[in-house]
Amino acid sequence: MTKTGKLYGDSLYELALEKDVEQRTYSKELLDELRIVKSLFDENPDYIRLLQEPSIPRKTRLGLIDKAFGAQADEYLVNFLKLLCEEELLSEFSGCEEEYRQRFQKDHNIAEAHVVSAVTLSSQQKAALKAKLEEVWKKEIILVTKTDPNLMGGLKVEIEGRQLDGSVRGRLERLHKLIEQ
């Protein structure tokens, strides 16, 4: 994340906190909308390039944002997108969303756990893992899962910068290092 993404994302979060005084769940609702817009931008990178195209008049580009998001998205979010467009910073949107999400999660005692498993985890396995992580970390946990058959079995978990490797591959690598010593 760049300094610009951090600054703008932080500023948007501060605005949302002010609005939370009036509407208790505003910052959460805005986070949900930011995630949706980020996924739309990730799926359609040409749209950001279009909104940054200098040959298209600024007024037209801002109109495109209104047309795409004006009726569905929160007014603050639409104005935020327009601000990024005017400042030619739409490419920073992903960093803004990341900073906003990190601030929200910190303030609400939430942590993301990135879990890699050799096979797809069942809903029961996910629930059990989530419960165990919440017990250990004393936080609400959001599981982000993916599979990697190279692990051979077990799990790798990354949470708040810490890596927990309970994979078969990881155990074999540790055993190999031990034998070499």
Residue pairs with C-beta under 8 A, 6 or more apart in sequence:
1 9
1 95
1 98
1 99
2 92
2 95
4 89
4 92
4 95
5 92
5 93
5 94
5 95
5 96
5 98
5 99
6 95
6 99
8 80
8 84
8 89
8 92
8 95
8 96
8 99
9 95
9 96
9 97
9 98
9 99
9 100
9 103
10 99
10 100
10 103
12 30
12 76
12 80
12 96
12 100
13 27
13 99
13 100
13 103
13 104
15 76
16 26
16 27
16 30
16 76
16 100
17 27
19 26
19 27
19 76
20 26
20 27
27 104
28 104
29 74
30 74
30 76
30 77
30 100
31 100
31 101
31 104
33 73
33 74
33 77
34 77
34 96
34 97
34 100
34 101
35 97
35 101
37 69
37 73
37 77
37 81
37 93
37 97
38 93
38 94
38 97
40 47
41 47
41 48
41 93
41 94
42 94
47 68
48 90
48 91
48 93
50 56
50 61
50 64
51 61
51 64
51 65
51 85
51 90
52 61
52 85
52 88
52 90
52 91
53 61
58 85
58 86
61 85
62 82
62 85
62 86
65 78
65 81
65 82
65 85
66 78
66 82
69 77
69 78
69 81
70 78
73 81
80 96
81 90
81 93
84 90
84 92
84 93
84 96
104 110
105 111
105 112
105 142
108 140
109 138
109 139
109 140
110 139
110 140
110 141
110 142
111 137
111 139
111 140
111 141
111 142
111 159
111 160
112 141
112 142
112 144
112 159
113 129
113 130
113 133
113 141
113 142
113 143
113 144
113 157
113 158
113 159
114 144
114 146
114 157
114 158
114 159
115 121
115 129
115 143
115 144
115 145
115 146
115 155
115 156
115 157
116 145
116 146
116 147
116 148
116 151
116 155
116 156
116 157
116 167
117 145
117 146
117 147
117 148
117 151
117 154
117 155
117 156
118 147
118 148
118 149
118 150
118 151
118 152
118 153
118 154
118 167
118 168
119 147
119 149
120 145
120 147
121 129
121 145
126 143
126 145
129 143
129 155
130 141
130 143
133 141
133 143
133 157
133 159
134 140
134 141
137 159
137 160
141 159
150 169
151 167
151 168
151 169
151 170
152 167
152 168
152 169
152 172
153 167
153 168
154 166
154 167
154 168
154 169
154 170
154 171
155 164
155 166
155 167
156 163
156 164
156 165
156 166
156 167
156 170
157 163
157 164
157 166
158 164
165 171
